[in-house]
Amino acid sequence: MRVMTRTPIAILTGLIGFFFYLAAVLAIGDHVQHLHWAIQAVYFVIAGSIWVMPIRWLMLWAAHRR
């Protein structure tokens, strides 16, 4: 039996995780939309940047060689 490598696991996990993250950001964004433009800007800068950290970790994990 062949064991799944880390790359397909990372891709699948990344896509599923990003889908749920995007859904949450958009749902919260509906509520932020009515606030002051400065608060909106801070929210969208943070929400647009924070997804990089788990994806970076996932990519490093997938590229790890034993």
C-alpha positions in Angstrom: 0.0 0.0 0.0 1.3 3.4 -0.9 1.4 6.1 1.7 0.3 9.6 0.7 3.1 12.1 0.5 3.0 15.4 2.4 2.4 17.6 -0.7 -1.1 16.3 -1.6 -2.1 16.5 2.1 -0.8 20.0 2.3 -2.6 21.1 -0.8 -5.9 19.6 0.3 -5.6 21.0 3.8 -4.6 24.4 2.5 -7.5 24.6 0.1 -10.1 23.5 2.6 -8.6 25.8 5.3 -8.4 28.8 3.0 -12.1 28.2 2.0 -13.3 28.3 5.6 -11.0 31.3 6.4 -12.3 33.2 3.4 -15.9 32.4 4.4 -15.3 33.7 7.9 -13.5 36.9 6.7 -16.3 37.7 4.3 -19.0 37.1 6.9 -17.2 39.4 9.4 -16.6 41.8 6.5 -20.3 42.3 6.1 -20.5 43.7 9.6 -17.3 45.8 9.3 -18.7 47.4 6.1 -20.9 49.8 8.1 -18.0 51.1 10.3 -15.7 54.0 9.7 -13.4 53.7 6.7 -10.3 53.6 8.9 -11.6 50.6 10.9 -12.4 48.9 7.6 -8.9 49.5 6.3 -7.3 48.0 9.4 -9.6 45.0 9.3 -9.0 44.2 5.6 -5.2 44.7 5.9 -5.1 42.3 8.9 -7.5 39.8 7.3 -5.7 39.9 4.0 -2.3 39.3 5.6 -3.0 36.9 8.4 -3.7 33.9 6.2 0.0 33.9 5.1 1.2 32.5 8.4 -0.6 29.1 8.4 0.0 28.7 4.6 3.7 29.4 5.1 3.9 26.7 7.9 2.0 24.3 5.7 4.3 24.8 2.8 7.4 24.4 5.0 5.9 21.2 6.4 5.1 19.8 2.9 8.7 20.6 1.7 10.3 18.9 4.7 12.5 15.9 3.6 13.1 13.0 5.8 
